Amino acid sequence: MKNWIITGASSGIGKGIAIAALEAGNQVIVTSRNIDKLDELAKKYPDLCIPAELEFGKKDSVKHFIEFVQNKMSKVDVLVNNAGYGYLATIEEGKREEIKQLFDTNLFGPLTLTQAFLPEMRKSKSGAIINISSVDAIQGGIGSSFYAASKSALELLSDGLQREVVPFGIKVMIVEPGSFRTNFYGDNLKETNDKIAEYDKKLDEIDRKKDIPNDHKQPGDPMKAGKVIYDAIQKDEYPTRLLLGSDAVDFATGEMTNRLNEIHKWENTSKSTDYKNE
């Protein structure tokens, strides 16, 4: 039995990971901004599931949660940073306070928990940190670039962390889900109130909450995702980046191909900035 923390576990992929970990007999602290939403898990797994309230952006909430974990567990074996939300606004429309709140949750929240529990992992030369990102981190969308930026920053921190902690036997895995049937487009998606009409007139592909098609008809199954994530981190040769969903694979493949083509197209120009051989 190992000790797990899974943030944002009341629904979606976070809940899927929690169920997989609990079914395998692990002790799991699950979090939500509303602790009542964790009742189902707590009642189904009373001996293993420990619900806790956590809201990033509120210093007291984060501080109390870390103290709560330290009282409940001698060591955290697996930290899953899943809690997060989306934010729709063009770059011009974005409000500084709203952007700060987004990064507090999507970036600084996971960073704070990582820094809190990493020392014991390092001392014991074991552990795993799973950061749930998004395929959106690969390319900023029209109207969703702030969200993409928060996830991209999380990925780059994860890349560096993975290299730093390899000598201590600690695993770090980035997960990049595509479209899954979760509550992301409901409670977990915020939108600026001050929209600029000109963008809607000129940009057909702009992301607005009211225009999101096929909600709850997405191809991805969050319960399957949870089991895949759980199984992947058990392996000695685990993926440092794990795409989830056929749409995520297709999108990432297309974007990486475009990037590689552009590198080749401008290769001579890029190399022309070197000093000539002296």
C-alpha beads as a LAMMPS data file, in Angstrom:
LAMMPS data file: protein, C-alpha beads

278 atoms
277 bonds

1 atom types
1 bond types

-500.0 500.0 xlo xhi
-500.0 500.0 ylo yhi
-500.0 500.0 zlo zhi

Masses

1 110.0

Atoms # bond

1 1 1 0.000 0.000 0.000
2 1 1 1.239 3.459 -0.926
3 1 1 0.142 6.919 0.130
4 1 1 -1.405 9.032 -2.618
5 1 1 -2.619 12.627 -2.860
6 1 1 -4.955 13.483 -5.724
7 1 1 -6.180 17.063 -6.032
8 1 1 -9.405 17.855 -7.849
9 1 1 -10.701 14.316 -7.340
10 1 1 -14.441 14.913 -7.070
11 1 1 -15.068 14.306 -10.775
12 1 1 -13.488 13.668 -14.162
13 1 1 -9.979 12.346 -14.619
14 1 1 -9.037 13.106 -11.009
15 1 1 -11.852 10.871 -9.794
16 1 1 -10.802 8.214 -12.295
17 1 1 -7.247 8.197 -10.917
18 1 1 -8.575 8.055 -7.358
19 1 1 -10.769 5.043 -8.099
20 1 1 -7.875 3.220 -9.765
21 1 1 -5.575 3.899 -6.806
22 1 1 -8.209 2.959 -4.227
23 1 1 -9.179 -0.230 -6.058
24 1 1 -5.511 -1.228 -5.914
25 1 1 -5.565 -0.897 -2.117
26 1 1 -3.707 2.389 -1.665
27 1 1 -4.444 5.032 0.935
28 1 1 -5.577 8.149 -0.899
29 1 1 -6.161 11.719 0.232
30 1 1 -8.588 13.237 -2.268
31 1 1 -9.319 16.947 -2.451
32 1 1 -11.990 19.281 -3.731
33 1 1 -12.949 22.902 -3.182
34 1 1 -16.238 21.474 -1.876
35 1 1 -15.533 18.545 0.428
36 1 1 -19.150 17.341 0.192
37 1 1 -18.484 16.330 -3.425
38 1 1 -16.086 13.682 -2.122
39 1 1 -18.749 11.836 -0.114
40 1 1 -19.270 9.161 -2.765
41 1 1 -15.619 8.127 -2.751
42 1 1 -15.341 8.337 1.033
43 1 1 -18.390 6.103 1.563
44 1 1 -17.322 3.541 -1.042
45 1 1 -13.768 3.266 0.321
46 1 1 -14.103 4.168 4.028
47 1 1 -10.858 2.503 5.110
48 1 1 -8.669 3.961 2.376
49 1 1 -10.135 7.264 1.191
50 1 1 -9.478 10.457 3.154
51 1 1 -11.390 13.518 1.882
52 1 1 -9.961 17.004 2.345
53 1 1 -10.892 20.512 1.324
54 1 1 -8.357 22.459 -0.728
55 1 1 -8.693 25.700 -2.633
56 1 1 -5.624 27.104 -4.331
57 1 1 -5.356 30.872 -4.243
58 1 1 -6.241 30.863 -0.544
59 1 1 -3.013 30.670 1.446
60 1 1 -4.691 29.434 4.624
61 1 1 -6.395 26.604 2.733
62 1 1 -3.124 25.409 1.227
63 1 1 -1.243 25.771 4.529
64 1 1 -3.891 23.836 6.456
65 1 1 -3.973 21.124 3.810
66 1 1 -0.213 20.555 3.963
67 1 1 -0.412 20.308 7.756
68 1 1 -3.370 17.919 7.419
69 1 1 -1.380 15.634 5.112
70 1 1 1.665 15.669 7.377
71 1 1 -0.530 14.579 10.291
72 1 1 -2.145 11.787 8.267
73 1 1 0.836 10.406 6.345
74 1 1 4.466 9.890 7.304
75 1 1 5.393 10.214 3.631
76 1 1 3.613 10.962 0.372
77 1 1 4.508 8.332 -2.216
78 1 1 2.537 9.731 -5.153
79 1 1 1.379 13.322 -5.664
80 1 1 -1.144 13.927 -8.441
81 1 1 -1.592 17.614 -9.264
82 1 1 -4.910 17.491 -11.100
83 1 1 -6.930 20.439 -9.769
84 1 1 -7.270 23.258 -12.263
85 1 1 -9.668 25.196 -14.433
86 1 1 -9.937 26.924 -17.791
87 1 1 -10.262 30.603 -18.613
88 1 1 -11.545 32.063 -21.870
89 1 1 -10.415 35.525 -22.948
90 1 1 -8.405 36.970 -25.790
91 1 1 -5.062 38.477 -24.819
92 1 1 -6.558 41.968 -25.016
93 1 1 -9.595 41.011 -22.928
94 1 1 -7.716 39.241 -20.126
95 1 1 -7.953 40.820 -16.674
96 1 1 -4.808 40.795 -14.534
97 1 1 -6.558 39.574 -11.377
98 1 1 -8.352 36.791 -13.278
99 1 1 -5.088 35.727 -14.912
100 1 1 -3.323 35.722 -11.528
101 1 1 -6.047 33.519 -10.031
102 1 1 -5.702 31.124 -12.965
103 1 1 -1.944 30.783 -12.488
104 1 1 -2.336 30.476 -8.705
105 1 1 -4.425 27.357 -9.277
106 1 1 -2.913 25.823 -12.409
107 1 1 0.768 26.565 -11.746
108 1 1 1.609 27.832 -8.276
109 1 1 -0.749 25.400 -6.539
110 1 1 1.003 22.326 -7.943
111 1 1 4.379 23.985 -7.352
112 1 1 3.579 24.618 -3.678
113 1 1 2.529 21.015 -3.059
114 1 1 5.536 19.685 -4.943
115 1 1 7.918 21.771 -2.835
116 1 1 6.128 20.669 0.343
117 1 1 6.315 16.911 -0.243
118 1 1 9.440 16.566 -2.381
119 1 1 11.954 16.658 0.531
120 1 1 10.674 13.378 2.016
121 1 1 10.625 11.754 -1.424
122 1 1 14.215 12.836 -1.963
123 1 1 15.341 11.533 1.431
124 1 1 13.687 8.158 0.848
125 1 1 14.899 8.035 -2.780
126 1 1 11.445 7.115 -4.032
127 1 1 8.167 8.689 -5.069
128 1 1 6.238 9.992 -8.040
129 1 1 4.750 13.315 -9.097
130 1 1 2.068 13.352 -11.792
131 1 1 1.122 16.726 -13.243
132 1 1 -2.100 16.799 -15.244
133 1 1 -1.636 19.287 -18.056
134 1 1 -3.562 19.502 -21.339
135 1 1 -2.892 18.998 -25.018
136 1 1 -3.708 22.728 -25.227
137 1 1 -0.261 23.368 -23.723
138 1 1 1.251 22.468 -27.083
139 1 1 -0.322 25.453 -28.836
140 1 1 -2.188 28.507 -27.558
141 1 1 -5.740 28.649 -28.877
142 1 1 -7.724 31.685 -29.975
143 1 1 -9.312 32.869 -26.748
144 1 1 -7.710 30.199 -24.563
145 1 1 -4.049 31.217 -24.553
146 1 1 -3.964 32.138 -20.861
147 1 1 -5.062 28.611 -19.942
148 1 1 -2.577 27.135 -22.412
149 1 1 0.192 29.309 -20.955
150 1 1 -0.540 28.140 -17.401
151 1 1 -0.344 24.505 -18.491
152 1 1 2.721 25.063 -20.666
153 1 1 4.511 26.636 -17.701
154 1 1 3.580 23.621 -15.578
155 1 1 5.020 21.318 -18.235
156 1 1 8.330 23.170 -18.429
157 1 1 8.677 23.080 -14.647
158 1 1 7.917 19.363 -14.798
159 1 1 10.584 18.840 -17.466
160 1 1 13.204 20.483 -15.279
161 1 1 11.993 18.702 -12.148
162 1 1 12.175 15.330 -13.862
163 1 1 15.837 15.878 -14.691
164 1 1 16.618 17.173 -11.203
165 1 1 15.132 14.254 -9.286
166 1 1 16.110 11.295 -11.489
167 1 1 19.196 10.643 -9.300
168 1 1 16.894 10.268 -6.288
169 1 1 14.658 7.624 -7.860
170 1 1 11.671 9.970 -8.175
171 1 1 9.382 9.771 -11.182
172 1 1 7.800 12.834 -12.800
173 1 1 5.115 12.366 -15.432
174 1 1 3.217 14.961 -17.470
175 1 1 -0.244 13.970 -18.694
176 1 1 -1.744 15.748 -21.711
177 1 1 -5.428 14.851 -22.075
178 1 1 -7.515 15.756 -25.097
179 1 1 -11.309 16.114 -24.863
180 1 1 -12.894 14.044 -22.089
181 1 1 -16.423 13.866 -20.718
182 1 1 -15.815 15.845 -17.546
183 1 1 -17.180 18.980 -15.884
184 1 1 -14.444 21.113 -17.442
185 1 1 -16.888 23.111 -19.553
186 1 1 -19.157 23.684 -16.565
187 1 1 -17.858 24.675 -13.140
188 1 1 -14.232 24.340 -14.252
189 1 1 -14.351 26.875 -17.069
190 1 1 -14.407 30.616 -16.426
191 1 1 -14.817 33.399 -18.950
192 1 1 -14.141 37.116 -18.983
193 1 1 -17.222 39.316 -18.723
194 1 1 -15.698 42.119 -20.794
195 1 1 -15.739 40.714 -24.311
196 1 1 -14.689 42.794 -27.308
197 1 1 -17.207 42.308 -30.113
198 1 1 -14.684 42.874 -32.895
199 1 1 -12.958 39.585 -32.083
200 1 1 -16.182 37.619 -32.446
201 1 1 -16.835 39.276 -35.805
202 1 1 -13.373 38.574 -37.218
203 1 1 -12.413 35.228 -35.685
204 1 1 -14.631 32.238 -36.410
205 1 1 -12.449 29.931 -34.305
206 1 1 -12.522 32.027 -31.132
207 1 1 -13.224 30.019 -27.985
208 1 1 -16.334 31.265 -26.185
209 1 1 -18.161 29.272 -23.545
210 1 1 -21.532 29.571 -25.282
211 1 1 -20.116 28.168 -28.531
212 1 1 -18.631 24.946 -27.162
213 1 1 -20.192 22.091 -29.154
214 1 1 -20.931 18.535 -28.080
215 1 1 -20.311 18.994 -24.359
216 1 1 -20.543 15.600 -22.623
217 1 1 -20.176 13.966 -26.033
218 1 1 -16.390 14.140 -26.025
219 1 1 -14.567 10.948 -27.072
220 1 1 -12.515 10.531 -23.894
221 1 1 -13.594 8.320 -20.974
222 1 1 -12.218 9.769 -17.694
223 1 1 -12.450 6.430 -15.878
224 1 1 -10.313 4.747 -18.539
225 1 1 -7.899 7.686 -18.355
226 1 1 -7.559 7.272 -14.606
227 1 1 -6.671 3.589 -14.919
228 1 1 -4.180 4.265 -17.737
229 1 1 -2.436 6.946 -15.663
230 1 1 -2.307 4.670 -12.621
231 1 1 -0.882 1.771 -14.624
232 1 1 1.657 3.948 -16.462
233 1 1 3.299 5.339 -13.329
234 1 1 3.813 1.802 -11.972
235 1 1 6.192 0.926 -14.807
236 1 1 9.963 1.258 -14.543
237 1 1 10.011 2.660 -18.084
238 1 1 7.149 5.107 -17.702
239 1 1 6.324 7.912 -20.164
240 1 1 7.573 11.334 -19.100
241 1 1 4.800 12.753 -21.315
242 1 1 1.563 10.835 -21.760
243 1 1 -0.989 11.947 -24.340
244 1 1 -4.530 10.749 -23.640
245 1 1 -7.172 10.366 -26.318
246 1 1 -7.052 9.882 -30.067
247 1 1 -7.784 13.579 -30.595
248 1 1 -4.785 14.505 -28.433
249 1 1 -2.499 12.203 -30.420
250 1 1 -3.742 13.611 -33.738
251 1 1 -3.439 17.230 -32.577
252 1 1 0.043 16.781 -31.122
253 1 1 1.273 14.913 -34.196
254 1 1 0.005 17.662 -36.502
255 1 1 1.475 20.468 -34.423
256 1 1 4.863 18.775 -34.035
257 1 1 4.970 18.107 -37.776
258 1 1 4.238 21.775 -38.483
259 1 1 6.992 22.848 -36.099
260 1 1 9.513 20.490 -37.647
261 1 1 8.615 21.681 -41.149
262 1 1 9.120 25.300 -40.094
263 1 1 12.485 24.487 -38.519
264 1 1 13.643 22.918 -41.767
265 1 1 12.258 25.787 -43.862
266 1 1 14.172 28.409 -41.879
267 1 1 17.186 26.277 -40.981
268 1 1 19.704 28.220 -43.090
269 1 1 18.438 31.555 -41.769
270 1 1 18.622 30.292 -38.198
271 1 1 22.188 29.070 -38.646
272 1 1 23.289 32.268 -40.394
273 1 1 23.571 34.059 -37.041
274 1 1 26.614 32.027 -35.948
275 1 1 30.108 33.529 -35.991
276 1 1 32.019 32.489 -39.073
277 1 1 34.809 30.003 -38.505
278 1 1 37.829 31.927 -37.327

Bonds

1 1 1 2
2 1 2 3
3 1 3 4
4 1 4 5
5 1 5 6
6 1 6 7
7 1 7 8
8 1 8 9
9 1 9 10
10 1 10 11
11 1 11 12
12 1 12 13
13 1 13 14
14 1 14 15
15 1 15 16
16 1 16 17
17 1 17 18
18 1 18 19
19 1 19 20
20 1 20 21
21 1 21 22
22 1 22 23
23 1 23 24
24 1 24 25
25 1 25 26
26 1 26 27
27 1 27 28
28 1 28 29
29 1 29 30
30 1 30 31
31 1 31 32
32 1 32 33
33 1 33 34
34 1 34 35
35 1 35 36
36 1 36 37
37 1 37 38
38 1 38 39
39 1 39 40
40 1 40 41
41 1 41 42
42 1 42 43
43 1 43 44
44 1 44 45
45 1 45 46
46 1 46 47
47 1 47 48
48 1 48 49
49 1 49 50
50 1 50 51
51 1 51 52
52 1 52 53
53 1 53 54
54 1 54 55
55 1 55 56
56 1 56 57
57 1 57 58
58 1 58 59
59 1 59 60
60 1 60 61
61 1 61 62
62 1 62 63
63 1 63 64
64 1 64 65
65 1 65 66
66 1 66 67
67 1 67 68
68 1 68 69
69 1 69 70
70 1 70 71
71 1 71 72
72 1 72 73
73 1 73 74
74 1 74 75
75 1 75 76
76 1 76 77
77 1 77 78
78 1 78 79
79 1 79 80
80 1 80 81
81 1 81 82
82 1 82 83
83 1 83 84
84 1 84 85
85 1 85 86
86 1 86 87
87 1 87 88
88 1 88 89
89 1 89 90
90 1 90 91
91 1 91 92
92 1 92 93
93 1 93 94
94 1 94 95
95 1 95 96
96 1 96 97
97 1 97 98
98 1 98 99
99 1 99 100
100 1 100 101
101 1 101 102
102 1 102 103
103 1 103 104
104 1 104 105
105 1 105 106
106 1 106 107
107 1 107 108
108 1 108 109
109 1 109 110
110 1 110 111
111 1 111 112
112 1 112 113
113 1 113 114
114 1 114 115
115 1 115 116
116 1 116 117
117 1 117 118
118 1 118 119
119 1 119 120
120 1 120 121
121 1 121 122
122 1 122 123
123 1 123 124
124 1 124 125
125 1 125 126
126 1 126 127
127 1 127 128
128 1 128 129
129 1 129 130
130 1 130 131
131 1 131 132
132 1 132 133
133 1 133 134
134 1 134 135
135 1 135 136
136 1 136 137
137 1 137 138
138 1 138 139
139 1 139 140
140 1 140 141
141 1 141 142
142 1 142 143
143 1 143 144
144 1 144 145
145 1 145 146
146 1 146 147
147 1 147 148
148 1 148 149
149 1 149 150
150 1 150 151
151 1 151 152
152 1 152 153
153 1 153 154
154 1 154 155
155 1 155 156
156 1 156 157
157 1 157 158
158 1 158 159
159 1 159 160
160 1 160 161
161 1 161 162
162 1 162 163
163 1 163 164
164 1 164 165
165 1 165 166
166 1 166 167
167 1 167 168
168 1 168 169
169 1 169 170
170 1 170 171
171 1 171 172
172 1 172 173
173 1 173 174
174 1 174 175
175 1 175 176
176 1 176 177
177 1 177 178
178 1 178 179
179 1 179 180
180 1 180 181
181 1 181 182
182 1 182 183
183 1 183 184
184 1 184 185
185 1 185 186
186 1 186 187
187 1 187 188
188 1 188 189
189 1 189 190
190 1 190 191
191 1 191 192
192 1 192 193
193 1 193 194
194 1 194 195
195 1 195 196
196 1 196 197
197 1 197 198
198 1 198 199
199 1 199 200
200 1 200 201
201 1 201 202
202 1 202 203
203 1 203 204
204 1 204 205
205 1 205 206
206 1 206 207
207 1 207 208
208 1 208 209
209 1 209 210
210 1 210 211
211 1 211 212
212 1 212 213
213 1 213 214
214 1 214 215
215 1 215 216
216 1 216 217
217 1 217 218
218 1 218 219
219 1 219 220
220 1 220 221
221 1 221 222
222 1 222 223
223 1 223 224
224 1 224 225
225 1 225 226
226 1 226 227
227 1 227 228
228 1 228 229
229 1 229 230
230 1 230 231
231 1 231 232
232 1 232 233
233 1 233 234
234 1 234 235
235 1 235 236
236 1 236 237
237 1 237 238
238 1 238 239
239 1 239 240
240 1 240 241
241 1 241 242
242 1 242 243
243 1 243 244
244 1 244 245
245 1 245 246
246 1 246 247
247 1 247 248
248 1 248 249
249 1 249 250
250 1 250 251
251 1 251 252
252 1 252 253
253 1 253 254
254 1 254 255
255 1 255 256
256 1 256 257
257 1 257 258
258 1 258 259
259 1 259 260
260 1 260 261
261 1 261 262
262 1 262 263
263 1 263 264
264 1 264 265
265 1 265 266
266 1 266 267
267 1 267 268
268 1 268 269
269 1 269 270
270 1 270 271
271 1 271 272
272 1 272 273
273 1 273 274
274 1 274 275
275 1 275 276
276 1 276 277
277 1 277 278
